[in-house]
Amino acid sequence: MFLVAIISLLIGMILVLVRLFFGPTVYDRVLAVNAFGTHTVLFIGVLGFLTGRPDFLDIALLYALINFVGTITILKFFKYRVIGDPQRDIEERSG
Amino acid sequence: MQNLNFLFDIISWTLLLAGSFFIIIGSFGIYRFPEFWSRLQASSVIDSLGLYLILLGLGVQSGFTFVTVKLIIIGLFLFLTGPTSTHALANAAFISGLRPEEKLETN
């Protein structure tokens, strides 16, 4: 039964990758990356259950954390053109 | 005790099936919808229904062990950060001038 979940996750990943490739705006691509991350979290979890190794769930949790931080960082970069250089931020805003 | 396990298996199988069904629906929506804002709505199908049904199915499969606690932690974390990332994405897209164009279907 886990095989059905894995196959559907793979199909979902392919569809999202196609959107990642064709996405006209950059935010479509960020959306596709975010969805792909969610698929990967589930894929690792189901794979852990399929191979009978419950410690895969730690990896899945870690990947969920990284996926969230990555999405927010990309969005911050596209919005402010700088990720986090406080000194330059202050100069830009005050200069 | 035997049919209790069988019952748990059936429950987890139906949950897993429903979860994978919604994942395919959500991903197909992301691929097929015409513009960004409707794709954003389609991606929420994956983040909410597909994700939690599969996590629930795995949780039923593993019973009351430490594994289920890990699954609950994953679910809780994604419950908190899913909407946040979607809001940040929509906000960034809206500020950058991406507006949902109104298609007036006057037929």
N, CA and C atoms of all chains as a GROMACS GRO file, in nm:
protein
  606
    1MET      N    1   0.083  -0.120   0.000
    1MET     CA    2   0.000   0.000   0.000
    1MET      C    3   0.087   0.126   0.000
    2PHE      N    4   0.204   0.113   0.061
    2PHE     CA    5   0.291   0.230   0.056
    2PHE      C    6   0.335   0.256  -0.087
    3LEU      N    7   0.339   0.149  -0.169
    3LEU     CA    8   0.384   0.167  -0.308
    3LEU      C    9   0.290   0.261  -0.381
    4VAL      N   10   0.158   0.249  -0.352
    4VAL     CA   11   0.061   0.337  -0.418
    4VAL      C   12   0.091   0.481  -0.380
    5ALA      N   13   0.120   0.504  -0.250
    5ALA     CA   14   0.149   0.642  -0.208
    5ALA      C   15   0.276   0.691  -0.275
    6ILE      N   16   0.376   0.603  -0.285
    6ILE     CA   17   0.503   0.647  -0.346
    6ILE      C   18   0.483   0.680  -0.492
    7ILE      N   19   0.404   0.596  -0.563
    7ILE     CA   20   0.383   0.622  -0.706
    7ILE      C   21   0.309   0.754  -0.725
    8SER      N   22   0.206   0.777  -0.640
    8SER     CA   23   0.132   0.903  -0.657
    8SER      C   24   0.220   1.022  -0.624
    9LEU      N   25   0.309   1.005  -0.524
    9LEU     CA   26   0.400   1.115  -0.492
    9LEU      C   27   0.493   1.143  -0.609
   10LEU      N   28   0.541   1.036  -0.675
   10LEU     CA   29   0.631   1.056  -0.789
   10LEU      C   30   0.559   1.128  -0.901
   11ILE      N   31   0.432   1.087  -0.926
   11ILE     CA   32   0.356   1.155  -1.032
   11ILE      C   33   0.340   1.301  -0.996
   12GLY      N   34   0.307   1.327  -0.867
   12GLY     CA   35   0.292   1.467  -0.825
   12GLY      C   36   0.421   1.544  -0.844
   13MET      N   37   0.534   1.480  -0.812
   13MET     CA   38   0.662   1.550  -0.827
   13MET      C   39   0.685   1.586  -0.972
   14ILE      N   40   0.657   1.491  -1.063
   14ILE     CA   41   0.683   1.518  -1.205
   14ILE      C   42   0.598   1.635  -1.251
   15LEU      N   43   0.467   1.633  -1.211
   15LEU     CA   44   0.378   1.742  -1.255
   15LEU      C   45   0.430   1.875  -1.203
   16VAL      N   46   0.475   1.876  -1.077
   16VAL     CA   47   0.520   2.003  -1.020
   16VAL      C   48   0.648   2.047  -1.088
   17LEU      N   49   0.733   1.950  -1.125
   17LEU     CA   50   0.858   1.988  -1.195
   17LEU      C   51   0.827   2.048  -1.331
   18VAL      N   52   0.724   1.995  -1.397
   18VAL     CA   53   0.687   2.052  -1.526
   18VAL      C   54   0.644   2.198  -1.506
   19ARG      N   55   0.565   2.222  -1.400
   19ARG     CA   56   0.526   2.360  -1.372
   19ARG      C   57   0.649   2.442  -1.338
   20LEU      N   58   0.745   2.383  -1.269
   20LEU     CA   59   0.867   2.458  -1.236
   20LEU      C   60   0.936   2.500  -1.364
   21PHE      N   61   0.935   2.415  -1.466
   21PHE     CA   62   1.005   2.446  -1.590
   21PHE      C   63   0.930   2.550  -1.671
   22PHE      N   64   0.797   2.536  -1.675
   22PHE     CA   65   0.720   2.622  -1.766
   22PHE      C   66   0.672   2.749  -1.697
   23GLY      N   67   0.679   2.753  -1.564
   23GLY     CA   68   0.614   2.862  -1.492
   23GLY      C   69   0.651   2.997  -1.548
   24PRO      N   70   0.555   3.080  -1.598
   24PRO     CA   71   0.597   3.210  -1.653
   24PRO      C   72   0.659   3.300  -1.548
   25THR      N   73   0.588   3.320  -1.437
   25THR     CA   74   0.645   3.418  -1.342
   25THR      C   75   0.738   3.344  -1.246
   26VAL      N   76   0.821   3.421  -1.179
   26VAL     CA   77   0.916   3.359  -1.087
   26VAL      C   78   0.842   3.302  -0.967
   27TYR      N   79   0.724   3.361  -0.937
   27TYR     CA   80   0.652   3.311  -0.818
   27TYR      C   81   0.588   3.175  -0.847
   28ASP      N   82   0.560   3.145  -0.975
   28ASP     CA   83   0.517   3.008  -1.006
   28ASP      C   84   0.628   2.911  -0.971
   29ARG      N   85   0.751   2.953  -0.999
   29ARG     CA   86   0.862   2.860  -0.972
   29ARG      C   87   0.880   2.843  -0.823
   30VAL      N   88   0.863   2.953  -0.746
   30VAL     CA   89   0.879   2.939  -0.601
   30VAL      C   90   0.768   2.850  -0.547
   31LEU      N   91   0.648   2.865  -0.604
   31LEU     CA   92   0.536   2.779  -0.563
   31LEU      C   93   0.568   2.634  -0.594
   32ALA      N   94   0.626   2.609  -0.714
   32ALA     CA   95   0.658   2.470  -0.752
   32ALA      C   96   0.765   2.414  -0.659
   33VAL      N   97   0.863   2.496  -0.623
   33VAL     CA   98   0.969   2.446  -0.533
   33VAL      C   99   0.910   2.412  -0.397
   34ASN      N  100   0.817   2.498  -0.350
   34ASN     CA  101   0.755   2.472  -0.221
   34ASN      C  102   0.674   2.342  -0.226
   35ALA      N  103   0.598   2.323  -0.335
   35ALA     CA  104   0.518   2.200  -0.346
   35ALA      C  105   0.608   2.078  -0.358
   36PHE      N  106   0.720   2.095  -0.432
   36PHE     CA  107   0.812   1.982  -0.445
   36PHE      C  108   0.870   1.945  -0.310
   37GLY      N  109   0.898   2.047  -0.226
   37GLY     CA  110   0.950   2.018  -0.093
   37GLY      C  111   0.850   1.939  -0.011
   38THR      N  112   0.722   1.977  -0.020
   38THR     CA  113   0.620   1.901   0.054
   38THR      C  114   0.614   1.758   0.005
   39HIS      N  115   0.624   1.743  -0.128
   39HIS     CA  116   0.624   1.605  -0.181
   39HIS      C  117   0.743   1.527  -0.126
   40THR      N  118   0.860   1.593  -0.118
   40THR     CA  119   0.978   1.519  -0.071
   40THR      C  120   0.963   1.478   0.074
   41VAL      N  121   0.902   1.566   0.154
   41VAL     CA  122   0.882   1.532   0.296
   41VAL      C  123   0.798   1.406   0.305
   42LEU      N  124   0.690   1.403   0.227
   42LEU     CA  125   0.602   1.286   0.234
   42LEU      C  126   0.672   1.163   0.176
   43PHE      N  127   0.752   1.186   0.072
   43PHE     CA  128   0.819   1.072   0.009
   43PHE      C  129   0.915   1.007   0.108
   44ILE      N  130   0.990   1.090   0.182
   44ILE     CA  131   1.086   1.034   0.278
   44ILE      C  132   1.010   0.961   0.387
   45GLY      N  133   0.897   1.021   0.432
   45GLY     CA  134   0.822   0.954   0.538
   45GLY      C  135   0.769   0.820   0.495
   46VAL      N  136   0.708   0.817   0.376
   46VAL     CA  137   0.650   0.690   0.330
   46VAL      C  138   0.761   0.589   0.301
   47LEU      N  139   0.874   0.639   0.248
   47LEU     CA  140   0.985   0.546   0.221
   47LEU      C  141   1.036   0.485   0.351
   48GLY      N  142   1.041   0.568   0.458
   48GLY     CA  143   1.084   0.515   0.587
   48GLY      C  144   0.992   0.405   0.633
   49PHE      N  145   0.861   0.423   0.611
   49PHE     CA  146   0.768   0.318   0.654
   49PHE      C  147   0.779   0.196   0.564
   50LEU      N  148   0.808   0.219   0.434
   50LEU     CA  149   0.814   0.105   0.342
   50LEU      C  150   0.932   0.015   0.379
   51THR      N  151   1.048   0.079   0.409
   51THR     CA  152   1.166  -0.003   0.438
   51THR      C  153   1.174  -0.036   0.586
   52GLY      N  154   1.069   0.001   0.662
   52GLY     CA  155   1.069  -0.040   0.802
   52GLY      C  156   1.173   0.029   0.886
   53ARG      N  157   1.212   0.151   0.849
   53ARG     CA  158   1.312   0.224   0.929
   53ARG      C  159   1.248   0.354   0.977
   54PRO      N  160   1.199   0.356   1.103
   54PRO     CA  161   1.124   0.475   1.146
   54PRO      C  162   1.211   0.597   1.160
   55ASP      N  163   1.347   0.583   1.157
   55ASP     CA  164   1.428   0.704   1.179
   55ASP      C  165   1.428   0.794   1.056
   56PHE      N  166   1.363   0.750   0.946
   56PHE     CA  167   1.355   0.839   0.831
   56PHE      C  168   1.272   0.962   0.862
   57LEU      N  169   1.182   0.950   0.965
   57LEU     CA  170   1.093   1.062   0.990
   57LEU      C  171   1.170   1.183   1.040
   58ASP      N  172   1.287   1.159   1.106
   58ASP     CA  173   1.368   1.275   1.146
   58ASP      C  174   1.414   1.351   1.022
   59ILE      N  175   1.455   1.273   0.921
   59ILE     CA  176   1.501   1.338   0.797
   59ILE      C  177   1.386   1.414   0.735
   60ALA      N  178   1.266   1.354   0.739
   60ALA     CA  179   1.152   1.423   0.679
   60ALA      C  180   1.124   1.553   0.753
   61LEU      N  181   1.132   1.549   0.887
   61LEU     CA  182   1.107   1.672   0.963
   61LEU      C  183   1.213   1.776   0.929
   62LEU      N  184   1.340   1.731   0.919
   62LEU     CA  185   1.448   1.825   0.886
   62LEU      C  186   1.423   1.889   0.750
   63TYR      N  187   1.378   1.805   0.657
   63TYR     CA  188   1.356   1.858   0.522
   63TYR      C  189   1.241   1.958   0.522
   64ALA      N  190   1.139   1.931   0.607
   64ALA     CA  191   1.028   2.027   0.614
   64ALA      C  192   1.079   2.161   0.666
   65LEU      N  193   1.167   2.157   0.767
   65LEU     CA  194   1.224   2.283   0.821
   65LEU      C  195   1.299   2.357   0.711
   66ILE      N  196   1.386   2.284   0.642
   66ILE     CA  197   1.472   2.349   0.541
   66ILE      C  198   1.386   2.405   0.429
   67ASN      N  199   1.282   2.329   0.390
   67ASN     CA  200   1.198   2.374   0.280
   67ASN      C  201   1.131   2.506   0.315
   68PHE      N  202   1.084   2.516   0.439
   68PHE     CA  203   1.016   2.640   0.479
   68PHE      C  204   1.114   2.756   0.476
   69VAL      N  205   1.233   2.733   0.538
   69VAL     CA  206   1.330   2.843   0.545
   69VAL      C  207   1.372   2.884   0.404
   70GLY      N  208   1.390   2.783   0.316
   70GLY     CA  209   1.432   2.814   0.180
   70GLY      C  210   1.330   2.899   0.108
   71THR      N  211   1.203   2.862   0.121
   71THR     CA  212   1.099   2.939   0.052
   71THR      C  213   1.098   3.083   0.101
   72ILE      N  214   1.104   3.100   0.234
   72ILE     CA  215   1.100   3.237   0.286
   72ILE      C  216   1.223   3.315   0.239
   73THR      N  217   1.341   3.250   0.234
   73THR     CA  218   1.462   3.323   0.192
   73THR      C  219   1.450   3.366   0.047
   74ILE      N  220   1.401   3.276  -0.039
   74ILE     CA  221   1.388   3.312  -0.181
   74ILE      C  222   1.294   3.431  -0.194
   75LEU      N  223   1.183   3.424  -0.120
   75LEU     CA  224   1.085   3.534  -0.134
   75LEU      C  225   1.146   3.664  -0.084
   76LYS      N  226   1.223   3.654   0.028
   76LYS     CA  227   1.283   3.778   0.080
   76LYS      C  228   1.381   3.834  -0.022
   77PHE      N  229   1.455   3.744  -0.089
   77PHE     CA  230   1.553   3.794  -0.187
   77PHE      C  231   1.481   3.862  -0.303
   78PHE      N  232   1.371   3.804  -0.350
   78PHE     CA  233   1.304   3.864  -0.465
   78PHE      C  234   1.238   3.996  -0.427
   79LYS      N  235   1.205   4.010  -0.298
   79LYS     CA  236   1.132   4.130  -0.260
   79LYS      C  237   1.229   4.245  -0.237
   80TYR      N  238   1.339   4.218  -0.165
   80TYR     CA  239   1.427   4.326  -0.124
   80TYR      C  240   1.559   4.325  -0.197
   81ARG      N  241   1.578   4.230  -0.288
   81ARG     CA  242   1.703   4.222  -0.363
   81ARG      C  243   1.824   4.202  -0.271
   82VAL      N  244   1.802   4.184  -0.140
   82VAL     CA  245   1.917   4.152  -0.054
   82VAL      C  246   1.864   4.063   0.057
   83ILE      N  247   1.942   3.960   0.096
   83ILE     CA  248   1.887   3.864   0.192
   83ILE      C  249   1.905   3.916   0.333
   84GLY      N  250   2.021   3.962   0.369
   84GLY     CA  251   2.030   3.999   0.510
   84GLY      C  252   2.161   4.063   0.542
   85ASP      N  253   2.191   4.172   0.475
   85ASP     CA  254   2.317   4.240   0.505
   85ASP      C  255   2.279   4.366   0.582
   86PRO      N  256   2.264   4.360   0.717
   86PRO     CA  257   2.206   4.474   0.791
   86PRO      C  258   2.281   4.603   0.764
   87GLN      N  259   2.418   4.596   0.754
   87GLN     CA  260   2.489   4.723   0.737
   87GLN      C  261   2.445   4.790   0.607
   88ARG      N  262   2.440   4.708   0.500
   88ARG     CA  263   2.407   4.770   0.372
   88ARG      C  264   2.260   4.813   0.372
   89ASP      N  265   2.174   4.732   0.442
   89ASP     CA  266   2.033   4.771   0.450
   89ASP      C  267   2.023   4.913   0.504
   90ILE      N  268   2.092   4.935   0.619
   90ILE     CA  269   2.077   5.067   0.684
   90ILE      C  270   2.126   5.176   0.589
   91GLU      N  271   2.242   5.149   0.521
   91GLU     CA  272   2.292   5.255   0.432
   91GLU      C  273   2.192   5.283   0.322
   92GLU      N  274   2.138   5.174   0.263
   92GLU     CA  275   2.046   5.195   0.151
   92GLU      C  276   1.927   5.277   0.198
   93ARG      N  277   1.875   5.240   0.316
   93ARG     CA  278   1.751   5.307   0.356
   93ARG      C  279   1.783   5.451   0.397
   94SER      N  280   1.898   5.471   0.461
   94SER     CA  281   1.923   5.607   0.510
   94SER      C  282   1.984   5.691   0.398
   95GLY      N  283   2.062   5.627   0.307
   95GLY     CA  284   2.136   5.704   0.207
   95GLY      C  285   2.049   5.772   0.104
   96MET      N  286  -0.745  -1.031   1.856
   96MET     CA  287  -0.645  -0.930   1.830
   96MET      C  288  -0.614  -0.924   1.678
   97GLN      N  289  -0.641  -1.040   1.613
   97GLN     CA  290  -0.601  -1.042   1.473
   97GLN      C  291  -0.686  -0.944   1.391
   98ASN      N  292  -0.822  -0.949   1.409
   98ASN     CA  293  -0.902  -0.863   1.321
   98ASN      C  294  -0.885  -0.717   1.360
   99LEU      N  295  -0.838  -0.688   1.484
   99LEU     CA  296  -0.812  -0.548   1.518
   99LEU      C  297  -0.701  -0.494   1.429
  100ASN      N  298  -0.593  -0.576   1.413
  100ASN     CA  299  -0.486  -0.530   1.324
  100ASN      C  300  -0.538  -0.510   1.183
  101PHE      N  301  -0.624  -0.608   1.141
  101PHE     CA  302  -0.676  -0.598   1.005
  101PHE      C  303  -0.756  -0.470   0.990
  102LEU      N  304  -0.830  -0.434   1.097
  102LEU     CA  305  -0.911  -0.311   1.089
  102LEU      C  306  -0.818  -0.191   1.076
  103PHE      N  307  -0.708  -0.190   1.158
  103PHE     CA  308  -0.614  -0.077   1.148
  103PHE      C  309  -0.556  -0.068   1.008
  104ASP      N  310  -0.523  -0.186   0.951
  104ASP     CA  311  -0.466  -0.184   0.815
  104ASP      C  312  -0.563  -0.120   0.719
  105ILE      N  313  -0.689  -0.159   0.727
  105ILE     CA  314  -0.788  -0.105   0.632
  105ILE      C  315  -0.797   0.045   0.650
  106ILE      N  316  -0.803   0.091   0.776
  106ILE     CA  317  -0.815   0.236   0.798
  106ILE      C  318  -0.695   0.307   0.739
  107SER      N  319  -0.575   0.256   0.766
  107SER     CA  320  -0.456   0.329   0.717
  107SER      C  321  -0.451   0.322   0.566
  108TRP      N  322  -0.495   0.210   0.506
  108TRP     CA  323  -0.492   0.203   0.359
  108TRP      C  324  -0.586   0.306   0.298
  109THR      N  325  -0.707   0.318   0.354
  109THR     CA  326  -0.801   0.414   0.296
  109THR      C  327  -0.746   0.556   0.313
  110LEU      N  328  -0.687   0.584   0.430
  110LEU     CA  329  -0.632   0.719   0.450
  110LEU      C  330  -0.519   0.745   0.350
  111LEU      N  331  -0.430   0.646   0.333
  111LEU     CA  332  -0.319   0.665   0.240
  111LEU      C  333  -0.370   0.684   0.098
  112LEU      N  334  -0.471   0.604   0.062
  112LEU     CA  335  -0.527   0.617  -0.074
  112LEU      C  336  -0.586   0.756  -0.092
  113ALA      N  337  -0.666   0.800   0.005
  113ALA     CA  338  -0.728   0.932  -0.009
  113ALA      C  339  -0.619   1.039  -0.016
  114GLY      N  340  -0.515   1.027   0.069
  114GLY     CA  341  -0.409   1.127   0.069
  114GLY      C  342  -0.338   1.132  -0.064
  115SER      N  343  -0.304   1.015  -0.120
  115SER     CA  344  -0.233   1.018  -0.248
  115SER      C  345  -0.325   1.067  -0.358
  116PHE      N  346  -0.456   1.039  -0.346
  116PHE     CA  347  -0.550   1.091  -0.446
  116PHE      C  348  -0.547   1.243  -0.446
  117PHE      N  349  -0.550   1.302  -0.326
  117PHE     CA  350  -0.553   1.449  -0.321
  117PHE      C  351  -0.420   1.507  -0.364
  118ILE      N  352  -0.311   1.434  -0.340
  118ILE     CA  353  -0.181   1.487  -0.385
  118ILE      C  354  -0.180   1.495  -0.537
  119ILE      N  355  -0.231   1.390  -0.602
  119ILE     CA  356  -0.232   1.393  -0.749
  119ILE      C  357  -0.323   1.505  -0.796
  120ILE      N  358  -0.438   1.521  -0.729
  120ILE     CA  359  -0.532   1.628  -0.770
  120ILE      C  360  -0.463   1.764  -0.756
  121GLY      N  361  -0.397   1.786  -0.641
  121GLY     CA  362  -0.331   1.915  -0.618
  121GLY      C  363  -0.220   1.940  -0.719
  122SER      N  364  -0.138   1.838  -0.742
  122SER     CA  365  -0.027   1.858  -0.837
  122SER      C  366  -0.080   1.881  -0.977
  123PHE      N  367  -0.185   1.807  -1.015
  123PHE     CA  368  -0.244   1.829  -1.147
  123PHE      C  369  -0.300   1.970  -1.156
  124GLY      N  370  -0.358   2.018  -1.044
  124GLY     CA  371  -0.409   2.155  -1.044
  124GLY      C  372  -0.296   2.253  -1.064
  125ILE      N  373  -0.183   2.233  -0.994
  125ILE     CA  374  -0.070   2.325  -1.009
  125ILE      C  375  -0.025   2.326  -1.154
  126TYR      N  376  -0.030   2.212  -1.220
  126TYR     CA  377   0.019   2.205  -1.357
  126TYR      C  378  -0.080   2.268  -1.453
  127ARG      N  379  -0.212   2.248  -1.431
  127ARG     CA  380  -0.308   2.282  -1.536
  127ARG      C  381  -0.368   2.421  -1.520
  128PHE      N  382  -0.372   2.479  -1.403
  128PHE     CA  383  -0.449   2.603  -1.386
  128PHE      C  384  -0.385   2.718  -1.464
  129PRO      N  385  -0.468   2.813  -1.511
  129PRO     CA  386  -0.419   2.910  -1.608
  129PRO      C  387  -0.322   3.011  -1.550
  130GLU      N  388  -0.348   3.060  -1.426
  130GLU     CA  389  -0.260   3.170  -1.381
  130GLU      C  390  -0.217   3.144  -1.237
  131PHE      N  391  -0.130   3.231  -1.188
  131PHE     CA  392  -0.060   3.204  -1.063
  131PHE      C  393  -0.156   3.186  -0.947
  132TRP      N  394  -0.257   3.271  -0.939
  132TRP     CA  395  -0.339   3.274  -0.818
  132TRP      C  396  -0.423   3.147  -0.807
  133SER      N  397  -0.469   3.093  -0.922
  133SER     CA  398  -0.546   2.969  -0.910
  133SER      C  399  -0.451   2.853  -0.879
  134ARG      N  400  -0.326   2.864  -0.929
  134ARG     CA  401  -0.230   2.758  -0.893
  134ARG      C  402  -0.201   2.761  -0.744
  135LEU      N  403  -0.198   2.882  -0.688
  135LEU     CA  404  -0.173   2.892  -0.544
  135LEU      C  405  -0.281   2.819  -0.465
  136GLN      N  406  -0.406   2.832  -0.517
  136GLN     CA  407  -0.516   2.765  -0.447
  136GLN      C  408  -0.501   2.615  -0.461
  137ALA      N  409  -0.455   2.571  -0.580
  137ALA     CA  410  -0.440   2.426  -0.601
  137ALA      C  411  -0.331   2.372  -0.510
  138SER      N  412  -0.225   2.452  -0.488
  138SER     CA  413  -0.116   2.399  -0.404
  138SER      C  414  -0.161   2.386  -0.260
  139SER      N  415  -0.265   2.462  -0.221
  139SER     CA  416  -0.311   2.446  -0.082
  139SER      C  417  -0.380   2.311  -0.063
  140VAL      N  418  -0.428   2.252  -0.175
  140VAL     CA  419  -0.490   2.119  -0.161
  140VAL      C  420  -0.384   2.020  -0.114
  141ILE      N  421  -0.262   2.030  -0.173
  141ILE     CA  422  -0.157   1.936  -0.132
  141ILE      C  423  -0.120   1.963   0.013
  142ASP      N  424  -0.095   2.092   0.045
  142ASP     CA  425  -0.044   2.124   0.178
  142ASP      C  426  -0.142   2.083   0.287
  143SER      N  427  -0.272   2.090   0.257
  143SER     CA  428  -0.365   2.058   0.366
  143SER      C  429  -0.412   1.914   0.358
  144LEU      N  430  -0.491   1.879   0.256
  144LEU     CA  431  -0.556   1.748   0.256
  144LEU      C  432  -0.456   1.636   0.233
  145GLY      N  433  -0.379   1.648   0.122
  145GLY     CA  434  -0.292   1.535   0.089
  145GLY      C  435  -0.195   1.505   0.201
  146LEU      N  436  -0.135   1.609   0.255
  146LEU     CA  437  -0.030   1.592   0.356
  146LEU      C  438  -0.084   1.524   0.481
  147TYR      N  439  -0.195   1.580   0.534
  147TYR     CA  440  -0.239   1.531   0.665
  147TYR      C  441  -0.305   1.396   0.654
  148LEU      N  442  -0.367   1.365   0.538
  148LEU     CA  443  -0.426   1.231   0.526
  148LEU      C  444  -0.316   1.126   0.524
  149ILE      N  445  -0.207   1.156   0.452
  149ILE     CA  446  -0.100   1.056   0.447
  149ILE      C  447  -0.032   1.044   0.583
  150LEU      N  448  -0.009   1.158   0.650
  150LEU     CA  449   0.053   1.149   0.783
  150LEU      C  450  -0.037   1.072   0.878
  151LEU      N  451  -0.169   1.094   0.865
  151LEU     CA  452  -0.262   1.021   0.952
  151LEU      C  453  -0.258   0.873   0.920
  152GLY      N  454  -0.253   0.841   0.789
  152GLY     CA  455  -0.247   0.700   0.750
  152GLY      C  456  -0.124   0.633   0.806
  153LEU      N  457  -0.008   0.704   0.800
  153LEU     CA  458   0.115   0.646   0.855
  153LEU      C  459   0.102   0.633   1.006
  154GLY      N  460   0.036   0.729   1.070
  154GLY     CA  461   0.023   0.724   1.215
  154GLY      C  462  -0.060   0.605   1.259
  155VAL      N  463  -0.169   0.579   1.184
  155VAL     CA  464  -0.252   0.463   1.220
  155VAL      C  465  -0.171   0.335   1.201
  156GLN      N  466  -0.088   0.337   1.094
  156GLN     CA  467  -0.010   0.216   1.066
  156GLN      C  468   0.087   0.187   1.180
  157SER      N  469   0.139   0.292   1.245
  157SER     CA  470   0.244   0.266   1.344
  157SER      C  471   0.188   0.260   1.485
  158GLY      N  472   0.059   0.285   1.504
  158GLY     CA  473   0.002   0.268   1.637
  158GLY      C  474   0.058   0.368   1.736
  159PHE      N  475   0.046   0.336   1.869
  159PHE     CA  476   0.085   0.435   1.971
  159PHE      C  477   0.230   0.413   2.009
  160THR      N  478   0.321   0.446   1.917
  160THR     CA  479   0.464   0.432   1.950
  160THR      C  480   0.528   0.569   1.933
  161PHE      N  481   0.663   0.571   1.952
  161PHE     CA  482   0.733   0.698   1.942
  161PHE      C  483   0.728   0.749   1.798
  162VAL      N  484   0.712   0.655   1.703
  162VAL     CA  485   0.707   0.697   1.562
  162VAL      C  486   0.589   0.790   1.541
  163THR      N  487   0.476   0.757   1.605
  163THR     CA  488   0.358   0.843   1.587
  163THR      C  489   0.383   0.982   1.644
  164VAL      N  490   0.462   0.989   1.752
  164VAL     CA  491   0.493   1.122   1.807
  164VAL      C  492   0.571   1.202   1.703
  165LYS      N  493   0.666   1.136   1.635
  165LYS     CA  494   0.741   1.208   1.530
  165LYS      C  495   0.646   1.257   1.422
  166LEU      N  496   0.552   1.171   1.384
  166LEU     CA  497   0.458   1.212   1.279
  166LEU      C  498   0.376   1.331   1.325
  167ILE      N  499   0.336   1.329   1.451
  167ILE     CA  500   0.257   1.443   1.501
  167ILE      C  501   0.341   1.569   1.500
  168ILE      N  502   0.472   1.555   1.534
  168ILE     CA  503   0.558   1.675   1.533
  168ILE      C  504   0.570   1.730   1.392
  169ILE      N  505   0.588   1.639   1.293
  169ILE     CA  506   0.596   1.686   1.154
  169ILE      C  507   0.466   1.756   1.117
  170GLY      N  508   0.353   1.692   1.149
  170GLY     CA  509   0.224   1.751   1.114
  170GLY      C  510   0.206   1.885   1.180
  171LEU      N  511   0.245   1.896   1.309
  171LEU     CA  512   0.227   2.022   1.380
  171LEU      C  513   0.313   2.130   1.316
  172PHE      N  514   0.437   2.096   1.283
  172PHE     CA  515   0.527   2.197   1.225
  172PHE      C  516   0.472   2.246   1.093
  173LEU      N  517   0.429   2.150   1.008
  173LEU     CA  518   0.378   2.192   0.877
  173LEU      C  519   0.245   2.263   0.893
  174PHE      N  520   0.171   2.232   1.002
  174PHE     CA  521   0.046   2.304   1.026
  174PHE      C  522   0.074   2.451   1.052
  175LEU      N  523   0.188   2.477   1.119
  175LEU     CA  524   0.218   2.617   1.152
  175LEU      C  525   0.283   2.690   1.034
  176THR      N  526   0.372   2.620   0.962
  176THR     CA  527   0.450   2.694   0.863
  176THR      C  528   0.387   2.689   0.724
  177GLY      N  529   0.293   2.598   0.700
  177GLY     CA  530   0.232   2.591   0.568
  177GLY      C  531   0.164   2.721   0.530
  178PRO      N  532   0.068   2.765   0.610
  178PRO     CA  533   0.001   2.891   0.576
  178PRO      C  534   0.097   3.009   0.573
  179THR      N  535   0.199   3.006   0.661
  179THR     CA  536   0.292   3.121   0.663
  179THR      C  537   0.364   3.133   0.530
  180SER      N  538   0.415   3.021   0.480
  180SER     CA  539   0.491   3.030   0.354
  180SER      C  540   0.396   3.066   0.241
  181THR      N  541   0.273   3.012   0.240
  181THR     CA  542   0.181   3.046   0.132
  181THR      C  543   0.146   3.194   0.138
  182HIS      N  544   0.129   3.247   0.260
  182HIS     CA  545   0.098   3.391   0.271
  182HIS      C  546   0.214   3.474   0.222
  183ALA      N  547   0.337   3.433   0.263
  183ALA     CA  548   0.452   3.512   0.219
  183ALA      C  549   0.461   3.511   0.067
  184LEU      N  550   0.435   3.395   0.007
  184LEU     CA  551   0.441   3.385  -0.139
  184LEU      C  552   0.336   3.475  -0.203
  185ALA      N  553   0.213   3.468  -0.152
  185ALA     CA  554   0.106   3.548  -0.213
  185ALA      C  555   0.135   3.696  -0.193
  186ASN      N  556   0.187   3.729  -0.074
  186ASN     CA  557   0.215   3.870  -0.046
  186ASN      C  558   0.324   3.923  -0.139
  187ALA      N  559   0.431   3.844  -0.155
  187ALA     CA  560   0.540   3.888  -0.243
  187ALA      C  561   0.489   3.903  -0.385
  188ALA      N  562   0.406   3.806  -0.431
  188ALA     CA  563   0.356   3.815  -0.568
  188ALA      C  564   0.265   3.937  -0.582
  189PHE      N  565   0.183   3.963  -0.480
  189PHE     CA  566   0.087   4.075  -0.493
  189PHE      C  567   0.162   4.207  -0.496
  190ILE      N  568   0.265   4.219  -0.408
  190ILE     CA  569   0.339   4.346  -0.402
  190ILE      C  570   0.414   4.368  -0.532
  191SER      N  571   0.460   4.259  -0.593
  191SER     CA  572   0.538   4.277  -0.716
  191SER      C  573   0.448   4.310  -0.834
  192GLY      N  574   0.317   4.325  -0.809
  192GLY     CA  575   0.231   4.373  -0.916
  192GLY      C  576   0.157   4.263  -0.989
  193LEU      N  577   0.166   4.140  -0.939
  193LEU     CA  578   0.096   4.030  -1.006
  193LEU      C  579  -0.049   4.033  -0.959
  194ARG      N  580  -0.139   4.070  -1.048
  194ARG     CA  581  -0.279   4.082  -1.009
  194ARG      C  582  -0.359   3.973  -1.078
  195PRO      N  583  -0.460   3.916  -1.009
  195PRO     CA  584  -0.547   3.820  -1.079
  195PRO      C  585  -0.633   3.894  -1.181
  196GLU      N  586  -0.610   3.864  -1.311
  196GLU     CA  587  -0.687   3.940  -1.410
  196GLU      C  588  -0.828   3.884  -1.414
  197GLU      N  589  -0.927   3.976  -1.426
  197GLU     CA  590  -1.067   3.930  -1.424
  197GLU      C  591  -1.104   3.886  -1.566
  198LYS      N  592  -1.134   3.757  -1.584
  198LYS     CA  593  -1.182   3.710  -1.716
  198LYS      C  594  -1.332   3.722  -1.715
  199LEU      N  595  -1.387   3.819  -1.790
  199LEU     CA  596  -1.533   3.837  -1.789
  199LEU      C  597  -1.590   3.740  -1.891
  200GLU      N  598  -1.642   3.628  -1.840
  200GLU     CA  599  -1.701   3.528  -1.932
  200GLU      C  600  -1.842   3.576  -1.968
  201THR      N  601  -1.855   3.658  -2.070
  201THR     CA  602  -1.990   3.706  -2.106
  201THR      C  603  -2.035   3.628  -2.228
  202ASN      N  604  -2.090   3.513  -2.198
  202ASN     CA  605  -2.140   3.439  -2.318
  202ASN      C  606  -2.289   3.433  -2.314
   0.00000   0.00000   0.00000
